[in-house]
Amino acid sequence: MCVVRDDVVRALLDMGVPPSILEDFPEVPSEVEGLMVYGSQARGDAVSGSDLDVLALVPAARPSTFAGDVNISYYTNGQLATGVGTLFGSHLKRDGKIIWDQHGRLTRAVGAMGDVDTDRLLTRAWHMCELFTSPERDLPRYLLGLLREARYLLRSCLYARAIADGNPCFSVRELAVRLDDPHLADLLASRQSTPAAAGDLKDCLLRLRAILGEFPPSRHGSLEATIVNDWGSPSDLLSMGFMALGSTGNGTDYAEVEKILL
């Protein structure tokens, strides 16, 4: 049995998703086995301009799709299994809302996500920050991708600290209130209203250094050289390098890399 778009739209309307967003909801591919909503629309704290993040379980990898304010990311069972112990997995388990699950596989995958090892996550994030240490070679050409990565890592580190403090949070707006830092919500918003700016990258990196300490130096001297030298041996750094190059996705942090990173 295939899920029908109209059934999905009705379920989302019942969740309180605005009809104006759902006008752009695309047809659901026939091979989809499960669907869930995550992010602000699932938590119920969406504001005007918030988009709709949907995860679709599929038997084979396929690229994410974007239609208006609707973002659909496709994951296989194998890819979801890499989310065990990650922030993204914890986010799905805590805030996600399953709206269709043909065989119960999506429910089981999300239920198995487990707890986040925040010390390990912060250590991995520190290693990934190597990609910011060759600006003379990488800027301004890769400003957009590096800023995207810096925002992703800073969000992840702040979420990890909130979990470590015993008060989990997956909303940058809530973090901004907790930290009495109104600018943080704009800096880390998933949808930006202004072009990428070098000042925003500098701000993100200053905040990351305050959490992680000084970054490890680039071993290869540039972003492109890192990717060339790590090619053929899949690693977190290679995946993050593609993100920084702008080679994955179209606005989502968890798009076409082979595994869930943080």
C-alpha positions in Angstrom: 0.0 0.0 0.0 1.4 3.4 -1.0 0.8 6.6 1.0 -1.4 9.1 -0.6 -0.5 12.8 -0.7 -4.0 13.9 0.3 -3.9 11.6 3.4 -0.5 13.1 4.4 -1.8 16.7 3.9 -4.8 16.0 6.1 -2.6 14.5 8.8 -0.4 17.6 8.7 -3.3 19.9 8.9 -4.5 18.1 12.0 -1.0 18.7 13.4 -1.5 22.5 12.9 0.7 22.9 9.9 -0.5 26.0 8.0 -2.4 25.3 4.8 -0.3 27.8 2.9 2.8 25.6 3.4 0.9 22.4 2.5 -0.1 23.9 -0.9 3.4 23.0 -2.0 3.6 19.5 -0.6 4.7 17.3 -3.4 3.5 13.9 -4.5 5.0 11.1 -2.3 7.2 8.6 -4.2 5.6 5.1 -4.3 8.6 3.5 -2.6 8.3 5.5 0.6 7.6 3.3 3.6 7.3 5.9 6.3 7.0 9.6 6.9 7.7 11.8 9.9 7.8 15.5 10.6 10.6 17.0 12.7 11.8 20.5 13.6 9.6 23.4 14.7 6.5 22.2 13.0 6.7 19.0 15.0 7.5 20.7 18.3 4.7 23.2 17.8 6.9 26.3 18.1 6.9 27.3 14.4 6.7 31.0 13.6 5.8 32.8 10.5 8.4 31.8 7.8 9.2 28.4 9.4 9.5 25.7 6.9 8.3 22.1 7.1 10.9 19.4 7.6 9.9 15.9 6.6 11.9 12.6 6.8 10.9 9.8 4.5 12.0 6.2 4.9 12.9 4.6 1.6 14.6 1.3 0.5 17.3 2.9 -1.6 19.0 6.3 -1.2 17.7 9.2 -3.2 18.3 13.0 -3.2 16.3 15.3 -1.0 13.5 17.4 -2.5 12.4 21.0 -1.9 9.1 22.5 -2.8 8.2 25.9 -1.5 8.5 25.7 2.3 8.6 21.9 2.3 11.9 20.0 2.7 11.8 16.2 2.3 14.9 14.2 3.2 15.1 10.6 2.2 16.8 8.0 4.4 17.3 4.3 4.2 17.2 2.0 7.3 21.0 1.8 7.0 21.4 5.5 7.0 19.0 5.9 10.0 21.0 3.3 11.9 24.0 5.6 11.7 22.0 8.1 13.8 22.1 6.0 17.0 23.7 8.1 19.7 23.7 11.3 17.5 22.0 14.6 18.1 19.9 14.2 15.0 18.7 10.8 16.2 17.9 12.3 19.6 16.1 15.1 17.9 13.9 12.7 15.9 13.2 10.6 19.0 12.3 13.6 21.2 10.5 15.9 18.9 9.6 14.0 15.7 6.0 13.0 14.8 5.5 10.0 12.7 2.5 10.5 10.4 2.7 7.2 8.4 4.6 4.0 8.9 3.6 1.2 6.6 5.6 -1.7 8.2 6.6 -0.1 11.6 10.3 0.2 10.5 10.5 3.9 11.0 9.0 3.7 14.5 11.6 1.0 15.4 14.5 2.9 13.9 13.6 6.1 15.7 13.0 4.2 19.0 16.5 2.8 18.8 18.3 6.1 18.6 19.5 6.1 22.2 21.3 8.8 24.2 23.9 11.3 23.0 27.5 11.0 24.1 28.1 14.7 24.4 31.8 14.5 25.1 32.4 12.4 22.0 30.2 14.7 19.9 32.2 17.8 21.0 35.5 16.0 20.2 34.2 15.1 16.8 33.1 18.6 16.1 36.5 19.9 17.2 38.2 17.6 14.6 35.8 18.8 11.9 36.8 22.4 12.6 40.1 21.7 10.8 38.3 22.8 7.7 38.2 26.4 8.9 41.9 26.8 9.3 43.0 27.5 5.7 41.0 30.7 5.0 43.7 32.2 2.8 43.1 29.4 0.3 39.3 28.9 0.8 37.8 32.4 1.2 35.9 34.1 -0.3 35.3 31.3 -2.8 33.8 28.9 -0.3 32.3 31.4 2.1 28.7 30.1 1.6 29.6 26.5 2.3 32.0 27.2 5.2 29.4 29.5 6.8 26.8 26.7 6.4 29.1 24.3 8.1 30.0 26.7 10.9 26.3 27.2 11.6 25.7 23.5 11.6 28.6 22.8 14.0 27.7 25.7 16.3 24.1 24.6 16.5 25.2 21.0 17.2 27.6 22.1 20.0 25.0 24.3 21.7 22.5 21.5 21.6 25.1 19.1 23.0 25.8 21.5 25.9 22.1 21.8 26.6 21.9 18.0 26.8 25.0 17.8 29.0 23.4 20.4 31.3 20.3 18.2 31.7 18.0 20.6 29.8 17.8 19.3 26.2 16.8 21.8 23.5 16.6 21.6 19.7 15.4 25.1 19.0 17.9 28.0 18.3 15.2 30.5 19.3 14.9 28.8 22.7 18.6 28.7 23.1 18.8 32.4 22.3 16.3 33.1 25.1 18.2 30.8 27.6 21.5 32.5 26.8 20.0 36.0 26.7 21.6 36.3 23.2 18.9 37.6 20.8 21.4 37.7 17.8 22.0 34.0 18.1 18.5 33.1 16.7 19.2 35.1 13.6 22.8 33.9 13.2 21.7 30.2 13.3 18.3 30.3 11.6 17.9 27.6 9.1 16.5 30.0 6.6 18.6 33.2 6.1 17.1 36.4 4.7 20.5 38.0 3.9 23.4 36.8 1.8 26.4 35.0 3.4 28.7 37.5 5.1 32.3 37.1 6.3 31.3 38.7 9.6 28.7 36.0 10.2 31.4 33.3 9.6 33.8 35.1 12.0 31.0 35.3 14.6 30.3 31.6 14.4 33.9 30.6 14.6 34.5 32.8 17.6 31.6 31.1 19.4 32.8 27.7 18.4 36.3 28.4 19.7 34.8 29.5 23.0 33.2 26.1 23.3 35.8 23.8 21.7 39.1 25.7 22.1 41.6 26.4 19.3 40.9 24.4 16.1 43.3 21.7 14.8 45.4 23.0 11.9 44.7 21.9 8.3 46.7 18.9 7.4 46.5 19.5 3.7 46.4 23.3 3.4 43.0 23.8 1.8 39.5 22.5 1.6 39.9 21.1 -1.8 43.2 19.4 -0.9 41.6 17.8 2.1 38.9 16.3 0.0 41.4 15.0 -2.6 43.6 13.4 0.1 40.7 11.9 2.0 39.0 10.6 -1.1 38.3 6.8 -1.0 38.4 6.6 2.8 35.0 7.9 3.9 35.3 10.0 7.0 33.5 12.7 8.9 36.0 15.2 7.6 35.3 14.2 4.0 31.6 14.5 4.5 32.0 17.9 6.1 34.3 18.9 3.3 31.5 18.2 0.7 29.1 20.2 2.9 31.6 23.1 2.9 32.1 22.9 -0.9 28.3 23.2 -1.2 28.2 19.8 -3.0 25.4 18.3 -0.9 21.8 19.4 -0.4 20.1 22.6 -1.0 19.7 24.1 2.4 19.4 21.1 4.7 22.3 20.0 6.9 21.6 16.3 6.6 21.1 15.9 2.9 23.1 13.5 0.7 26.0 12.5 2.9 26.1 8.7 3.5 25.6 8.9 7.2 24.2 11.1 10.0 27.2 13.1 11.2 26.3 14.6 14.6 
